[in-house]
Amino acid sequence: MSYIILAFPVFFLLIALEIIFDRLRRTEHYRFNDAITNLSCGLGQQVIGVLLKTVILLGYTYLYHNHRLYDMPDSALTWVALFIGVDFFYYWFHRLAHEISFLWGSHVVHHQSEEYNLTVALRQSWVQSAFSWVFYLPLAVMGFDPLLFVSISSLQTLYQFWIHTKAIDKLPAPLEYIFNTPSHHRVHHAVNPQYIDKNHGGTLIIFDRMFGTFAKEEEPVVYGITTQPKSWNPLWLNLDYWVWLYGELGLASKWSDKIKMLIKPPGWRPAELGGPLTASEVSVASFRKYDTEIPMGLNYYILLQYTVVMLGATLFLMQSSLLGNELKLLIISLVILSLVNLGGIFESKRWVLYLEIARLVVLACILPFLLPMWVLGGIASALMVISLLWFLQYRHQFSVAYSSNAT
């Protein structure tokens, strides 16, 4: 079982502690709609990963079994060497994902949040692994065992959770020099022009120092991306950049320019389209965050529904290897639909009224057959009926188009 799935309880415990700390200090590092959207992106990435992980590992496993140059010994030194190797190739994927337009589309979701807290660590693109796996193939040729590679990669990913926080200022200088820390990673998530495309390291920051992409945190950081999608819908957040890029490609008249728009940095455009887009100067005082408002009762409704979806998805992730492909697709579709609907409720979209009613009715009917015990299925089904009655109390909220309120 994935170390990341096993770490879920720890993730949510630390997020809860950070929220308590945030409330006591009144630092306002959390907004409910932003945090739920972060978590929805992460949960979607995990369930979709069930379909991707087998295909992605095939390439690594094939190279290891057929073209490896060495048989690495099972020793502590091999673990250390592989950890450094994973971090090295992660650095290059991460750096190029910021410097090459089509790769940016696979990573941009992680940077869309305009807040910086532990939930941002879980905000991941649903397709990033479909692009990043190629970068690790040299490790297979070197002779690092696939199972060991998966384990080390998971540990390298887990390390990056805790650095997504404002609660920790700076660590002692020796640690700041070698390791990626909250201070270094805050720079990485900035839209301040001097910080953009800096500090790409995963666990170590030494590769940024070696290859000229390091920047020290100095002036206050403004978080997000230069062109915000202004949405809480996790599906749209994963599609927004691709849709924009497709539209830009259609405007270019030369095929050479179309290719350049795919492989040059994000925002590069030929002269006929006005030239490259550039980042504007920003400050914490002047920056206006995207926000929407809904009745408090709907916020509580979203919290309940996300909790149910998260528990169901976790159970699915723990048992997915025992399920058939048809059932996997059904459950993944229901999870994604649920997450999309929560985003639509935050935005008071008209379409969500009908989709949410349909979702609750379907779940009420099929949960007794999906859950391992009839008692659990009956309770879950009853909860969906109660949720339907709760949701219908707010049906007039979706009769008019929503208006966004900037804060």
VEXBA-744406 format. One record per residue (C-alpha): residue number from 1; x negated, y negated, z negated. Coordinates in steps of 0.05 Angstrom, whole numbers, plus 5000, padded with zeros to 4 digits. Example, Ala and Ser with C-alpha at 12.3 -4.5 7.8 and 13.67 -1.06 7.14 Angstrom:
<atoms>
   nr     u     v     w
    1  4754  5090  4844
    2  4727  5021  4857
</atoms>
This chain:
<atoms>
   nr     u     v     w
    1  5000  5000  5000
    2  4976  4930  5016
    3  4940  4893  4959
    4  4979  4832  4980
    5  5046  4866  4967
    6  5022  4890  4900
    7  5000  4818  4884
    8  5070  4789  4895
    9  5088  4789  4820
   10  5022  4753  4804
   11  5035  4702  4859
   12  5104  4684  4832
   13  5080  4683  4760
   14  5025  4633  4778
   15  5074  4592  4820
   16  5122  4589  4760
   17  5065  4567  4715
   18  5044  4513  4764
   19  5116  4488  4769
   20  5120  4484  4693
   21  5054  4447  4692
   22  5079  4401  4747
   23  5142  4384  4708
   24  5106  4372  4643
   25  5055  4327  4677
   26  5109  4295  4722
   27  5061  4300  4781
   28  5116  4317  4831
   29  5075  4366  4871
   30  5136  4409  4885
   31  5199  4396  4925
   32  5251  4452  4926
   33  5265  4451  5001
   34  5192  4450  5018
   35  5174  4506  4970
   36  5229  4552  4994
   37  5209  4539  5066
   38  5137  4557  5049
   39  5159  4621  5016
   40  5206  4637  5074
   41  5149  4631  5124
   42  5107  4678  5082
   43  5161  4729  5073
   44  5176  4729  5147
   45  5103  4739  5163
   46  5100  4800  5117
   47  5161  4835  5146
   48  5142  4821  5218
   49  5073  4846  5201
   50  5103  4915  5191
   51  5112  4918  5267
   52  5045  4886  5284
   53  4995  4919  5236
   54  4993  4988  5269
   55  4982  4959  5339
   56  4929  4910  5313
   57  4890  4964  5276
   58  4889  5009  5338
   59  4835  4967  5372
   60  4790  4966  5310
   61  4799  5040  5297
   62  4786  5059  5369
   63  4720  5020  5371
   64  4698  5049  5305
   65  4711  5121  5325
   66  4684  5116  5395
   67  4632  5059  5400
   68  4603  5046  5330
   69  4528  5037  5329
   70  4515  5058  5257
   71  4546  5099  5201
   72  4548  5050  5144
   73  4535  5084  5076
   74  4588  5082  5022
   75  4552  5035  4974
   76  4561  4969  4938
   77  4513  4937  4988
   78  4559  4957  5045
   79  4619  4925  5009
   80  4580  4860  5000
   81  4556  4860  5072
   82  4626  4873  5098
   83  4655  4818  5053
   84  4605  4768  5082
   85  4620  4794  5152
   86  4695  4787  5144
   87  4686  4716  5117
   88  4639  4698  5174
   89  4686  4721  5229
   90  4745  4690  5192
   91  4708  4624  5193
   92  4701  4628  5269
   93  4773  4647  5281
   94  4797  4593  5233
   95  4752  4540  5264
   96  4772  4558  5336
   97  4845  4560  5315
   98  4837  4486  5301
   99  4795  4471  5362
  100  4832  4511  5417
  101  4903  4492  5433
  102  4935  4560  5444
  103  4901  4588  5381
  104  4927  4528  5342
  105  4997  4552  5358
  106  4982  4616  5319
  107  4959  4578  5257
  108  4996  4511  5255
  109  5052  4536  5210
  110  5004  4540  5151
  111  4990  4466  5156
  112  5060  4438  5165
  113  5076  4428  5092
  114  5070  4356  5068
  115  5059  4381  4997
  116  5000  4419  4968
  117  5014  4473  4917
  118  5010  4549  4909
  119  5071  4562  4953
  120  5032  4532  5012
  121  4984  4590  5007
  122  5041  4637  5026
  123  5063  4593  5085
  124  5036  4634  5142
  125  5048  4639  5217
  126  5088  4700  5238
  127  5040  4715  5296
  128  4971  4695  5271
  129  4947  4766  5261
  130  4963  4781  5334
  131  4908  4731  5353
  132  4858  4737  5295
  133  4845  4812  5298
  134  4801  4806  5360
  135  4749  4765  5321
  136  4736  4823  5273
  137  4721  4876  5326
  138  4645  4868  5321
  139  4651  4896  5250
  140  4680  4961  5279
  141  4622  4966  5328
  142  4573  4956  5270
  143  4603  5016  5236
  144  4646  4989  5179
  145  4702  5038  5163
  146  4772  5014  5182
  147  4801  5029  5112
  148  4745  4991  5079
  149  4755  4934  5128
  150  4830  4930  5111
  151  4814  4929  5036
  152  4760  4875  5041
  153  4804  4833  5088
  154  4860  4837  5037
  155  4815  4815  4981
  156  4788  4757  5023
  157  4860  4736  5036
  158  4879  4742  4962
  159  4821  4696  4942
  160  4850  4640  4984
  161  4915  4638  4944
  162  4889  4600  4883
  163  4853  4545  4923
  164  4920  4516  4945
  165  4930  4473  4884
  166  4922  4402  4859
  167  4921  4425  4787
  168  4846  4439  4791
  169  4801  4380  4807
  170  4729  4402  4819
  171  4688  4461  4794
  172  4615  4460  4772
  173  4568  4438  4828
  174  4536  4507  4842
  175  4605  4538  4853
  176  4627  4479  4896
  177  4565  4488  4939
  178  4575  4562  4954
  179  4650  4578  4948
  180  4713  4550  4979
  181  4749  4513  4923
  182  4814  4474  4915
  183  4776  4409  4928
  184  4746  4435  4993
  185  4811  4465  5017
  186  4852  4402  5002
  187  4807  4368  5053
  188  4823  4423  5103
  189  4899  4410  5096
  190  4891  4335  5106
  191  4915  4291  5164
  192  4867  4235  5144
  193  4826  4226  5209
  194  4759  4236  5174
  195  4782  4302  5144
  196  4814  4335  5205
  197  4782  4401  5227
  198  4737  4407  5167
  199  4724  4462  5115
  200  4746  4524  5152
  201  4716  4575  5104
  202  4757  4630  5071
  203  4719  4651  5009
  204  4653  4617  5023
  205  4640  4545  5043
  206  4568  4557  5064
  207  4587  4571  5137
  208  4618  4501  5141
  209  4553  4472  5113
  210  4512  4513  5163
  211  4553  4496  5225
  212  4569  4423  5211
  213  4643  4426  5193
  214  4638  4409  5119
  215  4670  4347  5088
  216  4671  4327  5015
  217  4737  4306  4983
  218  4731  4231  4971
  219  4792  4189  4988
  220  4862  4214  4969
  221  4889  4267  5016
  222  4953  4261  5058
  223  4979  4331  5075
  224  5014  4360  5137
  225  5000  4355  5212
  226  4997  4294  5257
  227  5064  4310  5290
  228  5113  4340  5241
  229  5168  4386  5266
  230  5217  4357  5214
  231  5253  4422  5199
  232  5263  4473  5143
  233  5279  4529  5192
  234  5222  4579  5189
  235  5238  4607  5258
  236  5235  4539  5290
  237  5172  4521  5251
  238  5139  4581  5285
  239  5165  4562  5354
  240  5159  4486  5352
  241  5087  4479  5376
  242  5095  4531  5431
  243  5157  4496  5457
  244  5121  4429  5457
  245  5060  4459  5491
  246  5103  4492  5545
  247  5136  4426  5559
  248  5069  4390  5564
  249  5042  4443  5612
  250  5102  4432  5657
  251  5085  4357  5662
  252  5014  4368  5687
  253  5008  4371  5763
  254  4940  4406  5768
  255  4928  4478  5748
  256  4859  4459  5723
  257  4891  4410  5674
  258  4942  4463  5652
  259  4884  4510  5634
  260  4848  4454  5598
  261  4910  4440  5557
  262  4908  4512  5533
  263  4834  4517  5516
  264  4816  4446  5495
  265  4833  4418  5425
  266  4907  4410  5407
  267  4935  4346  5436
  268  4888  4343  5495
  269  4923  4316  5557
  270  4898  4293  5625
  271  4895  4220  5644
  272  4960  4225  5684
  273  4997  4241  5618
  274  4963  4185  5579
  275  4901  4221  5555
  276  4889  4258  5490
  277  4933  4245  5430
  278  4895  4216  5371
  279  4908  4217  5296
  280  4930  4153  5264
  281  4903  4124  5200
  282  4946  4146  5141
  283  4948  4134  5066
  284  4985  4165  5008
  285  5021  4099  4995
  286  5048  4090  5066
  287  5061  4162  5087
  288  5135  4181  5090
  289  5152  4254  5079
  290  5208  4290  5115
  291  5265  4305  5068
  292  5340  4323  5067
  293  5392  4324  5012
  294  5447  4374  4998
  295  5493  4384  4938
  296  5459  4414  4877
  297  5506  4474  4880
  298  5478  4492  4948
  299  5407  4488  4921
  300  5425  4539  4868
  301  5459  4581  4922
  302  5395  4580  4964
  303  5354  4599  4903
  304  5398  4660  4890
  305  5399  4681  4963
  306  5323  4674  4970
  307  5313  4715  4906
  308  5358  4771  4933
  309  5324  4770  5002
  310  5255  4770  4970
  311  5270  4829  4926
  312  5301  4867  4984
  313  5243  4851  5030
  314  5193  4873  4977
  315  5228  4940  4970
  316  5227  4946  5045
  317  5152  4931  5049
  318  5138  4983  4996
  319  5178  5037  5032
  320  5168  5016  5105
  321  5122  5074  5122
  322  5179  5122  5106
  323  5230  5088  5152
  324  5247  5099  5225
  325  5235  5044  5276
  326  5309  5029  5286
  327  5320  5019  5212
  328  5257  4976  5207
  329  5283  4931  5263
  330  5351  4925  5230
  331  5322  4905  5162
  332  5271  4857  5192
  333  5327  4824  5233
  334  5370  4815  5171
  335  5312  4785  5132
  336  5295  4736  5188
  337  5369  4717  5196
  338  5374  4704  5121
  339  5312  4660  5121
  340  5336  4621  5183
  341  5404  4609  5150
  342  5372  4582  5086
  343  5334  4531  5129
  344  5399  4514  5165
  345  5434  4502  5098
  346  5379  4454  5076
  347  5393  4415  5140
  348  5469  4421  5137
  349  5470  4449  5208
  350  5539  4464  5236
  351  5520  4531  5264
  352  5498  4558  5196
  353  5570  4557  5170
  354  5589  4614  5217
  355  5523  4651  5215
  356  5521  4651  5139
  357  5592  4677  5133
  358  5576  4732  5183
  359  5511  4750  5146
  360  5546  4756  5079
  361  5602  4799  5108
  362  5553  4845  5143
  363  5509  4853  5081
  364  5570  4867  5037
  365  5588  4924  5084
  366  5520  4956  5096
  367  5480  4946  5031
  368  5511  5007  4998
  369  5481  5048  5055
  370  5413  5014  5055
  371  5396  5015  4982
  372  5370  5079  4950
  373  5425  5086  4898
  374  5500  5074  4906
  375  5503  5036  4841
  376  5451  4986  4866
  377  5487  4982  4933
  378  5554  4969  4899
  379  5525  4913  4856
  380  5490  4882  4916
  381  5554  4886  4957
  382  5594  4853  4902
  383  5541  4798  4897
  384  5550  4784  4971
  385  5625  4776  4962
  386  5614  4728  4905
  387  5563  4691  4947
  388  5613  4685  5003
  389  5664  4653  4957
  390  5610  4607  4930
  391  5587  4586  4999
  392  5657  4573  5024
  393  5666  4520  4971
  394  5616  4478  5009
  395  5642  4490  5080
  396  5658  4416  5089
  397  5584  4401  5081
  398  5573  4430  5150
  399  5631  4395  5186
  400  5588  4334  5202
  401  5517  4329  5227
  402  5466  4320  5172
  403  5424  4258  5163
  404  5352  4262  5140
  405  5327  4219  5083
  406  5254  4201  5081
  407  5219  4195  5014
</atoms>
